[in-house]
Amino acid sequence: MADPILVYLIAGESSGDDLGRSLMHAMRAILGDRITFAGIGGPGMIGQGLDPLFPMTDLSVMGLTEVIGHLPRLMRRLNEATADIVHRKPDLLITIDAPDFCFRVARRIAKIQPAIKRVHYVAPSVWAWRPGRAAKIARIYDHLLALLPFEPPHFTRVGLPCTFVGHPAADIDLQGTAIDFRRRYGIAAGKPIVLLLPGSRMGEIDRLLPLFISVARALDPGRKISFAIITLPHLEAYVRRVVDASEVDCVIATGDLAKRDGFAAARAALAASGTVALELGLACVPSVICYRVSPLSALLAKRLIKVKFVSLINLILDKEVMPEFLQENATAEKIVSALAKLLEESPERHSQILSDMDAAVLLKPPGGSSAETAARAALSVLGRVS
């Protein structure tokens, strides 16, 4: 029987916990009881058998505005994680996203115990800003797992092996039932539905929801369209207050079931840039993408970010499939014009649906699921699988 394998994983936020959970499940499917896990993760990873060093929530303050006040605790956790890895001597260290913390740990381990193989899951966006990071990352990792098909060359050219493992969103079943959504929220069968998706953070909602409401008013003065906002449970009350004050007729729903059924029922969507925009593309919902940040953040972005688009569907296909309206260009008049075309049987609508289908194919790995591909790529560093 082959020797057992200890994998040490570090995730610093809920999205990383989701990736880690799926990765651990896939690794165990390959190696069975020969593999054990330790490290830092959330409830998903713990449920897959992770022996946790400390709560993952202790690492959730790595944002620019929060780090300074929590620096002593973060440095203590950094020291604890390093010491635990050195003590346990795992066969493989896998860090998941959260680069502010993970790269520091990996850099220390590379110096102290270089024999421990090191893999990072989710390639940093060096193609968007600070391309020089690729060479720095190559000095501390043995392998990188990328979610997007165009990412590997940015790292292999500086000597870091990088595998495109597919985007996990492409593995999610987004198929819903339109008739259930209409029945649940009392929307007549023949009435078109437009989704308004202003983001999952309070700052996004504050900046975008008033604009989205203005778009709804201008797009449908005769009230022939049903609008629906799908949000997170903890944001529902706040969103409802804003919508009620606007007197726009709009359904407010929460939960994954509502999202799947809403996607199935929607004629079109207006959405914030981010994961939901990618999900809309994968579900082939014709969409317009909008985003606004603070003036200072916008100024910094213009100086640092080197890409033409913000939406992943557009980036993958290298063309504006989903119309994007950013910052001062995000006006109700411009958005209404673009959204109205998607409500009709127009060339813009048909072209976007076909392009979304092309992007969905590109986001899937050559074989198996994203998690399975990632598991095999990570374990290949140990020579255990091909």
N, C-alpha and C positions, 0 to 999 in steps of 0.2 A: 504493500500500500504506500502511496506517495506521502511525503511529509505534510503535516498540516500547514496551512497558510494563515498568518495573521495580517489583516488589512486594517490600517489605521486611517479613518476618514475624518475630515474636518469640514463642516458646513456652518455658515454663519447667519443664515436667514431662511425664511420659510421656503422660498423657491429652491434653495440648495438642499433643504431637507427632502423635498419632493424628488429631486434628482438622485439624492443619495439613497432614498428608500428604494426606488426602482432599480438603481445600480446594484444594490446589495441583493435584492431579490433575484436579479439576473445572474449575479455571481454564484449565488447558492444553487441556482438551477444548473449551472455548469459544473460546480465542484462538490455540491452536497455538503456533508458534514465535515469535509476537510478544510473548510474555511470558517474563520471566526473574525469578529469585528470589534474594534474599540475606537474611541475617539470622541468627537464633539458633534452632536446633531440634535435634531428635534424629535417630536413624537413619532414621526414616520420612520426614521432611522432606528430609533429605540425599539419600535415595534418589529423591526426586522432583525433584532438581536444585537444592536450596538450596545457595548458597555460604555456608558457616557462618563467623561471626566468631570464635566461641569455643565450647567444648563446653556444651551445654545443662545438663549436670550441675552447672555452676558456679552455677546459679540455683536448685538444688533444696533450698536450706537456708533458704527463706523462712518457715519455721514460727516461731511465737512464741518457742519455747525455743532456737532455733538461730541466730537472726539476729545477736544481739549479738556472738558470738564470730567471726562471719564478716563483720562489717560492713565492715572495710576492703576486703576483696576484692570484696564486692558493690558498694560505692561505685565502685571502680575499673572494674568491669564496666559499671555504669550510665554512667559517663563514656565508656567505650569505645564502647558501643552508641550513645549520643547523637552522638559524634563521627563514627562510621561512617555514620550516617543523614545527617548534615549533609554529609558528603563525597560520598556516593553520590547524594544528591538523588533518592530514589525517587519515583515517581508516587503510590504508595500505601503507607502503613504499616498493617499489620494485626497487632495484638497479640492473643494468645490466652490467655485465662484469666490465671493468675499475676498478680493485680492489684497486689500489693505492688511488683513490679518494673515491670510494663508501664505502669501509670498514671503512674509517675514519668518514664519515658521519654517517653510521649505528652505529658505536661504540658510537658516541656522543648522538645520539637519544636514544640508549638503556639506557644510563645513565640519560638523561634529561627527556624523556617521554617514559618510558618502556611500557606503554599501547599501543603505536603504534606498530602494528605488522610489522615485517620486513622479507622480502623475497629477496634472491639474485638469479639472473638468470644467469646461466653458472657456473658450479662448477669449482673452481680452480683445476689445475692439480696436486693435492697432491700425486697422484699415480706416478707421474714422478719425482717430487723433493719437498723437504721440507714438508714431511708428517705431521710434527708437526703443520702446519697451520690449519689442520682440527679442532683440539680442540679449537684453538683461534677463528675460524669462528663460532663454535658452541656457543660461549659465546655472540655473538652479533646478531645472526639471529634466527628466528623462523622456517624457512623452506628454503630449497635449491632446485633449479631446475637444473637437470643435463642433459647434451646432450648425454652422452655416457652410455651404459647399465651397464658397470662394475663400474661406479663411486659411486652409492649410499652407498655400504657397507663401503667405506672409511670414510663416515660422520655419518652414523647411529651408527657405533660402538662407536663414541664419543658423542652420544646423540643428534645429529642434524637430524631431519626428512629430508629426501632427496628423491625427486621423479624423476625418469627417464622420461623425457618428449619427448624424441626423438630428433634427429638432424634435424634442419630446411632444411639442404641440401637434406634430403631424401624426403621432400615434393615438391621440385622443379621439374618441368617437364623438363627433359634434353633430351627429344626425339626431334631429328632434322631430316632433309631430306638430305641424302647423295648426291643425284643427284643435288640438288640446290647448294650445296657447290662446287661440281665439275664444274657445269655450270658457277657459279659466278666467279671462279678463273681459268677457262680454263684448268682443269685437265682431262685428258682422262679417259674414263670409266674403263679401265682395269688396270690402274696404281695404285699401292698401295700408300696410304698416311700415313706418319708418322708425328704426331704432336710433335713439340718442344715447351715446355711450361716452360720457365726459371724463372717464378715467377712474382710478381706484384710490387716489390720494386726495386729501382734502384740498390741497393747494391747486390741484388740477381742476377739481370741481368748481372751486371759487373762480378760477380764471375762465373756464370753458362753459359751464352750465348757463350763465346768462346769455352768452353768445348763441348757444344751441337753441335756447328758448326764442331768441330773436329770429333765428333761422326758421323755426317751426311756424311762427306767426306769419312771416313773409312768404313761406312756401305754401301755406294752406289757409288763406284768409276765409275761404268758404267752408272750412272744417270738413273736408272730404277725405282727409287722411287721419289715421290713428297713429299717434306717437307713443313709443314705449321706451322707458329708461330701465335698463337692467344694471343693478348696482350691488354692492356688498351689504350684508345685513346691518353692519354697524354704521353704515352711511345712509340707510334708508330714511330715517326720520329727518335728517338734515336735508336730503334731496327733496323729500316730500314738502317740507316747509317752503323751499325755494319755488318749487313748481306750483304749489297752491297759491302763493302770493302773486304768481305771474298770470294766473287764470287760464293757462294753456291746458287743453284737454289732453292728459298724458297718463298712461298706465305706468306704475312703478313696480318692478318685480325684482326678486333676489333669488340667488341659488343657481346651481349648475343646470338643473332641469329647466328652469325658466330661460336660461341662456340658450340651451340647445333648442328648445321649442320656439323661442323668439327668433333665433337665426333661421329656423325652418319657415317661419311665418313671414319674415321681413321681405319687403320689396327692395329696400335699400337701407343704408345706415350712414350716420354721421358719427365719427368716433375720434377719440384722442389717439395720438400715436402711441404705440406700445403693444403689449401682448394681445390685447383685444383686437387690434387692427390685423395682426397676423391670423388670429382665429377667424375673423370675418373672411379673410382671403381664403383660408383653408375650407371654409364652409361655402365659398362662392357666393357671398352676399355682396352685391355691388355697393361700394362704400366711398365716402369722401373722408379724408383724414385732416385733422386740424390739431394745432398745438400752439400754446403760448407759454412762455416762461417769463420770469422777471426781466426787466431791462438789462440788469447787470449780467445775469446768466446768458441772455441773448448776445450781449456784446462779447463775452468770453467765448461763446460757442462759435460766433463768426470768425474769431481769431484762431481757434484751435481745431474745429471740426472740418474735415476735408472731403466730406461726401456730398453727393448731389441730393440725396433723399434721406428721409428719416424713417420711412416705413420699410419693414423687412421685405415685404413682397416686391416693392419697387427696387430695393437694393439687390435682391437676388436676381431679378430679371434685367436690371440696369436700364430701366425705363419707368416713366411715371404711369403705372397701371392704375393706381388709386390716386386721384387728384389730391395734392397736398396744399394746405393753406396754413402758413406759419407766421407767427408774430403779427406785424402790421398788415400782412397780406390776408390775414384771417378776418375777413369782413363778412357780414351777413349777406350782402349783395352778391359777392363772388361765390360764396358757398351755395347759396340758393340756386344760382345758375348751373353749377356743376351737378348738384343733387337732383335738380329737375330732369336733367338728361338721363340720369340713371333710373328714374321712375318710368320712363317711356321705353318702348321697344326700339331703342336707338343703337347706332353703331358703337357708341361709348359703353353702353350697358353690355352688349354682346362681347365686345373686345375684352372688357375687364373680366368677365366670367371665364373666357377661354384662357386668359393669361393667369388667372388664379389657379386654374387646373394645371398649367405648366409649372407654376411655382410649387404646388403641392408635391408634384413628382420630384422636383429637385431637392426638396427638404427631407426626403426619405433616404435612409442609407441604402446601399446596394442590396442588402439582405437582412431580414429580421427586423426587430424593433430598434428604436434608438437606444434603449437601455441595454439590450442584448449586445448590440454592436459596441457600445461603450465598455461593457464588461469584458468582452473578448479582447478589445484593444488594450485595456488596462492590464489584464492578466498576461497578455503576450509579452509585456515587459519582463515578466518573471520566467518566460519560456514555457508556461503551462498550457496555453492554447495558441492556435494559429489565427 
